[in-house]
Amino acid sequence: MKNLLLTNTGRLRIIGFLEGTSLITLLFIAVPLKYIFNQPFLTRPIGTIHGALFLLFIFNTLSVGVEQNWKFKHTTWKVLLACIIPFGTFYIDNKILSKIKAE
């Protein structure tokens, strides 16, 4: 089996994990620090990282969708929706992405 980083699906799974983790960090660390403790220093960098990972997830989803010949109405929209729903990337990794065979 190929190394996870060497496949488009593997990269998508890693980006999805990082995107979900950055959202957790943003929601449960940076935002409380900003609004409860008046310490906004983490909000901008973590928000920027989360935004970049969000865009990478979208672009990589489209790339994997083309590579895997996904039907948009059947699979692609579910994976794209996952990055809009909080923590959806973890769910979609378990339900769809982890079951894709590396070629």
SEMAR-70081 format. One record per residue (C-alpha): x, y, z negated; residue number from 1. Coordinates in Angstrom, 3 decimals. Layout:
! SEMAR-70081
+----------+----------+----------+-----+
|        u |        v |        w |   n |
+----------+----------+----------+-----+
|        X |        Y |        Z | NUM |
...
+----------+----------+----------+-----+
END
This chain:
! SEMAR-70081
+----------+----------+----------+-----+
|        u |        v |        w |   n |
+----------+----------+----------+-----+
|    0.000 |    0.000 |    0.000 |   1 |
|    1.270 |    3.449 |    0.904 |   2 |
|    2.293 |    5.999 |   -1.659 |   3 |
|   -0.721 |    8.106 |   -2.720 |   4 |
|    0.941 |   11.333 |   -1.567 |   5 |
|    1.618 |    9.988 |    1.908 |   6 |
|   -2.038 |    9.647 |    2.908 |   7 |
|   -4.589 |   12.377 |    3.527 |   8 |
|   -7.037 |   10.614 |    1.230 |   9 |
|   -4.420 |   10.411 |   -1.515 |  10 |
|   -3.704 |   14.125 |   -1.203 |  11 |
|   -7.444 |   14.858 |   -1.331 |  12 |
|   -7.796 |   12.813 |   -4.505 |  13 |
|   -4.864 |   14.604 |   -6.151 |  14 |
|   -6.152 |   18.035 |   -5.095 |  15 |
|   -9.610 |   17.101 |   -6.413 |  16 |
|   -8.132 |   16.100 |   -9.765 |  17 |
|   -6.094 |   19.314 |   -9.974 |  18 |
|   -9.100 |   21.430 |   -8.929 |  19 |
|  -11.260 |   19.848 |  -11.622 |  20 |
|   -8.521 |   20.227 |  -14.220 |  21 |
|   -8.000 |   23.882 |  -13.311 |  22 |
|  -11.733 |   24.494 |  -13.793 |  23 |
|  -11.609 |   22.880 |  -17.239 |  24 |
|   -8.606 |   25.047 |  -18.132 |  25 |
|  -10.332 |   28.157 |  -16.833 |  26 |
|  -13.639 |   27.498 |  -18.597 |  27 |
|  -12.393 |   26.179 |  -21.912 |  28 |
|   -9.116 |   28.054 |  -22.423 |  29 |
|   -8.755 |   31.191 |  -20.267 |  30 |
|  -12.327 |   32.516 |  -20.444 |  31 |
|  -12.700 |   32.035 |  -24.228 |  32 |
|   -9.324 |   33.721 |  -24.738 |  33 |
|  -10.527 |   36.644 |  -22.643 |  34 |
|  -13.978 |   37.147 |  -24.140 |  35 |
|  -13.632 |   35.904 |  -27.712 |  36 |
|  -10.055 |   36.916 |  -28.537 |  37 |
|   -9.676 |   39.809 |  -26.060 |  38 |
|   -6.621 |   38.144 |  -24.472 |  39 |
|   -7.193 |   38.174 |  -20.688 |  40 |
|   -3.626 |   37.230 |  -19.688 |  41 |
|   -4.507 |   33.698 |  -18.464 |  42 |
|   -7.699 |   34.472 |  -16.553 |  43 |
|   -6.112 |   35.872 |  -13.400 |  44 |
|   -3.344 |   33.284 |  -12.828 |  45 |
|   -5.529 |   30.280 |  -13.630 |  46 |
|   -8.405 |   31.737 |  -11.603 |  47 |
|   -6.077 |   32.238 |   -8.634 |  48 |
|   -4.738 |   28.693 |   -8.908 |  49 |
|   -8.274 |   27.323 |   -9.176 |  50 |
|   -9.353 |   29.316 |   -6.105 |  51 |
|   -6.413 |   28.055 |   -4.060 |  52 |
|   -7.100 |   24.450 |   -5.088 |  53 |
|  -10.787 |   24.935 |   -4.229 |  54 |
|   -9.864 |   26.033 |   -0.695 |  55 |
|   -7.325 |   23.211 |   -0.323 |  56 |
|   -9.994 |   20.729 |   -1.372 |  57 |
|  -12.383 |   22.044 |    1.290 |  58 |
|   -9.793 |   21.963 |    4.079 |  59 |
|   -8.534 |   18.519 |    3.084 |  60 |
|  -12.092 |   17.179 |    2.860 |  61 |
|  -12.706 |   18.235 |    6.450 |  62 |
|   -9.400 |   16.691 |    7.517 |  63 |
|  -10.137 |   13.370 |    5.797 |  64 |
|  -13.687 |   13.437 |    7.164 |  65 |
|  -12.363 |   13.641 |   10.715 |  66 |
|   -9.672 |   11.023 |   10.059 |  67 |
|  -12.124 |    8.573 |    8.464 |  68 |
|  -14.892 |    9.287 |   11.003 |  69 |
|  -17.317 |   10.307 |    8.261 |  70 |
|  -20.804 |   11.285 |    9.340 |  71 |
|  -21.378 |   14.801 |    8.005 |  72 |
|  -24.947 |   14.015 |    6.893 |  73 |
|  -23.841 |   10.863 |    5.113 |  74 |
|  -20.504 |   11.536 |    3.387 |  75 |
|  -18.774 |   14.843 |    4.172 |  76 |
|  -21.451 |   17.065 |    2.662 |  77 |
|  -21.374 |   15.062 |   -0.582 |  78 |
|  -17.636 |   15.538 |   -0.946 |  79 |
|  -17.903 |   19.252 |   -0.090 |  80 |
|  -20.737 |   19.688 |   -2.584 |  81 |
|  -18.572 |   18.076 |   -5.268 |  82 |
|  -16.202 |   21.032 |   -5.364 |  83 |
|  -19.090 |   23.472 |   -5.915 |  84 |
|  -20.673 |   21.535 |   -8.788 |  85 |
|  -18.608 |   21.835 |  -11.984 |  86 |
|  -16.570 |   18.666 |  -12.527 |  87 |
|  -18.022 |   17.165 |   -9.345 |  88 |
|  -14.572 |   16.355 |   -7.998 |  89 |
|  -14.091 |   13.775 |  -10.749 |  90 |
|  -17.437 |   12.148 |   -9.924 |  91 |
|  -16.870 |   12.080 |   -6.161 |  92 |
|  -13.391 |   10.627 |   -6.628 |  93 |
|  -14.891 |    7.738 |   -8.555 |  94 |
|  -17.856 |    7.161 |   -6.224 |  95 |
|  -16.359 |    7.757 |   -2.749 |  96 |
|  -12.669 |    8.647 |   -2.545 |  97 |
|  -11.264 |    5.834 |   -4.684 |  98 |
|  -13.003 |    3.278 |   -2.452 |  99 |
|  -11.383 |    4.435 |    0.804 | 100 |
|   -8.759 |    2.009 |    2.040 | 101 |
|   -5.382 |    3.518 |    2.929 | 102 |
|   -4.474 |    2.854 |    6.540 | 103 |
+----------+----------+----------+-----+
END
